Amino acid sequence: MNIISDAVGAFTDQLSGLWPKLTEKPQLVNGKLRPCPGTPNCVSSESSNPAEKIEPFTIKGSPEQAWSALKTIITEQGGIVHTEEKEYLWSTFTIPLFGFIDDVEFRLSAKEGVIHVRSASRLGFSDLGVNRGRVEQLRTVFQKQR
C-alpha cells in the first residue's frame, strides 16, 4: 500500500506546483479573519453571509489547552501549520491527487470562548463542499479531544 500512497503523493506534489502561489501571506484584518471572496469555496465563522457561515469551535476548559490541541489535530489530519501567533494560526491542506491547496485559518477568542475558523480554496470557484466538510471534520476531532 505504501507504493500506491507514495505514487499518489508524488503526483500530487507535481500538480500542486502548477497552481498559483499566494501573493500575500494570510493574516488577520482589523483583528478578524479575512472575509471570504464571495465564491462558494470559502467558509468562515466570522461571515454574516449565510452561504459562507459556519460555526466557530467551542472551547471547553482552558483556551491555551484548546489552542494546543487544535495545532495537534491540524497536523494529525494532514495539515501544515505555517504561521502561529498568540491568537492566530494559518495552516494549509492539500487535496490528494489534484494538489489543490486550501488555506485554513483560526483565531482564538478566549473572551467569547471560541476559536473562529476560515477555510478557503486558493483556486477555482466551487469546491463541492470540501472546505465546509474539512472544518466539520476538524470540529468533530476537536470536540472528542476536549
Residue pairs with C-beta under 8 A, 6 or more apart in sequence:
8 96
8 97
9 96
11 97
11 99
12 94
12 95
12 96
12 97
12 98
12 99
13 99
14 99
15 97
15 98
15 99
16 94
16 99
16 100
16 101
17 99
18 99
19 99
19 100
19 101
19 122
19 123
20 122
20 123
22 103
22 122
25 83
25 90
26 34
26 83
26 90
26 103
26 105
27 34
27 83
27 88
27 90
28 34
28 88
28 107
29 35
32 46
32 107
32 116
33 44
33 45
33 46
33 105
33 107
33 116
33 117
33 118
34 105
34 118
35 44
35 46
35 47
36 42
36 43
36 44
36 47
36 49
36 52
36 118
36 120
37 120
39 124
39 125
39 126
40 51
40 125
40 126
40 127
41 120
41 121
41 124
41 125
41 126
41 127
41 130
41 131
42 52
42 118
42 119
42 120
42 121
42 131
43 52
43 53
43 54
43 117
43 118
43 119
43 120
43 131
43 132
43 135
44 52
44 53
44 54
44 116
44 117
44 118
44 119
44 120
45 53
45 54
45 55
45 56
45 114
45 116
45 117
45 118
46 107
46 116
46 118
47 53
47 54
54 117
54 119
54 132
54 135
54 136
55 139
56 109
56 112
56 114
56 115
56 116
56 117
57 66
57 70
57 106
57 114
57 115
57 117
57 138
57 139
57 142
57 143
58 113
58 114
58 143
59 66
59 110
59 113
59 114
59 115
59 146
60 66
60 146
61 146
63 108
63 110
63 113
66 108
66 115
66 142
66 146
67 89
67 108
67 115
69 142
69 145
69 146
70 89
70 106
70 115
70 138
70 142
71 81
71 84
71 89
73 138
73 141
73 142
73 145
74 80
74 81
74 89
74 91
74 104
74 138
75 81
76 141
77 93
77 134
77 137
77 138
77 141
78 93
78 94
79 91
79 92
79 93
79 104
80 91
80 92
80 93
81 89
81 90
81 91
82 90
82 91
82 92
83 89
83 90
84 90
86 108
87 107
87 108
87 109
87 110
88 105
88 106
88 107
88 108
89 105
89 106
90 103
90 104
90 105
91 103
91 104
91 105
91 106
92 101
92 102
92 103
92 104
93 101
93 102
93 104
93 134
94 100
94 101
94 102
95 101
95 102
95 130
100 121
100 122
100 123
100 124
101 121
101 122
101 123
102 119
102 120
102 121
102 122
102 127
102 130
102 131
102 134
103 118
103 119
103 120
103 122
104 117
104 118
104 119
104 131
104 134
104 135
104 138
105 117
105 118
105 119
106 115
106 116
106 117
106 118
107 115
107 116
107 117
108 115
108 116
109 115
109 116
117 135
117 138
119 131
119 132
119 134
119 135
120 131
121 127
121 130
121 131
